[in-house]
Amino acid sequence: MNITTSEENNHTIVSIDGKVDTNTSPDLERTLSGLIEAGQVNLLADFENLSFISSAGLRVLLATAKKTKAQSGSLKVCALNPTVKEVFDISGFSTILSVFPDRTSALGN
Amino acid sequence: MAVTKTLIRASTSDDHSTASIVTRINNELARDNDASMFVTIFLAIYDIHSGCLTYTNAGHNPPFIKRADGAIESVNDLHGPVAGAVEELAYKESQLQLRAGDTLLLYTDGVSEAMNSDDELFGEQRISSLLQRADVGDAESLCSELLAEVDSFAGDAEQSDDITLLALVVDKDAQVSQTEVFEIELVNQFSEIDRLNDAFNEYADRVEIDMATQLKINMVFDELINNIISYGFNDQREHKIRVRADRGTDELIIQIEDGGIPFNPFLRETPDVGASLEERDIGGLGIHLVKEVMDSVSYQRNHHLNRVMLVKNL
């Protein structure tokens, strides 16, 4: 898994390339925690190149969403592939996170 | 012999692990066995859908397999000594794959140790040679051919032991799994999940399982293997985890076995997936995902092994 971060339209965009599972979720957690500690609490996770996510990754997203909300920010996600979308629907994450079809709609909102 | 048959009949209705059945039979036979009688057992359960033969060999002669392409194999795994001799033994089991056109041949030592008038033994070599030569049409004719050969070998010599043969021929047109089976042995380290998923995806490509399904299975493996490694073992030692996958015509069957503490992951309560962000807890979510993504999940505790079975319709 590779993570790229960039700034756009008052958001910090975190692009994830690969999978988020038992072995890679600690890396994602470090990246997201680092951003929040640096005061960047308007986060957009771009899943365009995310192949799959397991509950280990969902745990990181949940913790991040709670932390950003506590600081009046938010965690948005966009561009879910069908496998990730199914996992979000099954787990109820589709309703607790703001999910957008693509980056443009996520940033415009 | 009669007692053993009764015990097998009584045990097989509710138990589908040959290891567990033979272990129970052995304990029954060994208890109060003043006459020191014992039996050899080759007990097998054949799944006609997957072609998987699960078997336990308790001191019996190794059977032969003739593959559809003519190759002869000896089924050499032994899982414990003869039954009835020693109480409280834990027998094990193995699995092998029988495909369309394969033949399994079992025999008692009365066959291999049949003697002629010069005190020569018939021997296993003659059995495997005949199996190799034989044009196996059906099980009955194969057994008749072999019996005739034993008879003609023994000639006038007196029969010393019972002669029993059992042949199982998988029909040439049987719809058993035609594809290769995926098998891998892991140790309890998280890095093994990557090795499993990489190897599985290579297999899945070969047997034409689409990418979306592969990703779901990758996630399922991550959840279940993570669980086993995290919670299955109470010591710091290395433990094995076995994963098997078999692509049938319209379904993928996956089996995961570990020797960890008895644990049925599917008994976990379903988490409240409708809870708000603040109330939301992550516990149990992984297993919930597994149950939802797969078409059926089941669990068996089979003699010191946790066995999880998963089916994904294709």
Chai-1 contact restraints between the chains, C-beta under 6 A:
chainA,res_idxA,chainB,res_idxB,connection_type,confidence,min_distance_angstrom,max_distance_angstrom,comment,restraint_id
A,D21,B,D222,contact,1.0,0.0,6.0,A-B,restraint_1
A,T22,B,F190,contact,1.0,0.0,6.0,A-B,restraint_2
A,T22,B,I193,contact,1.0,0.0,6.0,A-B,restraint_3
A,T22,B,D222,contact,1.0,0.0,6.0,A-B,restraint_4
A,T22,B,N226,contact,1.0,0.0,6.0,A-B,restraint_5
A,N23,B,F190,contact,1.0,0.0,6.0,A-B,restraint_6
A,N23,B,D194,contact,1.0,0.0,6.0,A-B,restraint_7
A,S51,B,L215,contact,1.0,0.0,6.0,A-B,restraint_8
A,F52,B,L215,contact,1.0,0.0,6.0,A-B,restraint_9
A,F52,B,N218,contact,1.0,0.0,6.0,A-B,restraint_10
A,F52,B,M219,contact,1.0,0.0,6.0,A-B,restraint_11
A,S54,B,M219,contact,1.0,0.0,6.0,A-B,restraint_12
A,S54,B,D222,contact,1.0,0.0,6.0,A-B,restraint_13
A,S54,B,E223,contact,1.0,0.0,6.0,A-B,restraint_14
A,S55,B,E223,contact,1.0,0.0,6.0,A-B,restraint_15
A,S55,B,L285,contact,1.0,0.0,6.0,A-B,restraint_16
A,S55,B,G286,contact,1.0,0.0,6.0,A-B,restraint_17
A,R59,B,I282,contact,1.0,0.0,6.0,A-B,restraint_18
A,L62,B,I282,contact,1.0,0.0,6.0,A-B,restraint_19
A,A65,B,L277,contact,1.0,0.0,6.0,A-B,restraint_20
A,P82,B,A212,contact,1.0,0.0,6.0,A-B,restraint_21
A,T83,B,A212,contact,1.0,0.0,6.0,A-B,restraint_22
A,T83,B,L215,contact,1.0,0.0,6.0,A-B,restraint_23
A,T83,B,K216,contact,1.0,0.0,6.0,A-B,restraint_24
A,I90,B,L289,contact,1.0,0.0,6.0,A-B,restraint_25
A,I90,B,E292,contact,1.0,0.0,6.0,A-B,restraint_26
A,S91,B,V273,contact,1.0,0.0,6.0,A-B,restraint_27
A,S91,B,L285,contact,1.0,0.0,6.0,A-B,restraint_28
A,G92,B,V273,contact,1.0,0.0,6.0,A-B,restraint_29
A,G92,B,G274,contact,1.0,0.0,6.0,A-B,restraint_30
A,I96,B,L277,contact,1.0,0.0,6.0,A-B,restraint_31
A,I96,B,R280,contact,1.0,0.0,6.0,A-B,restraint_32
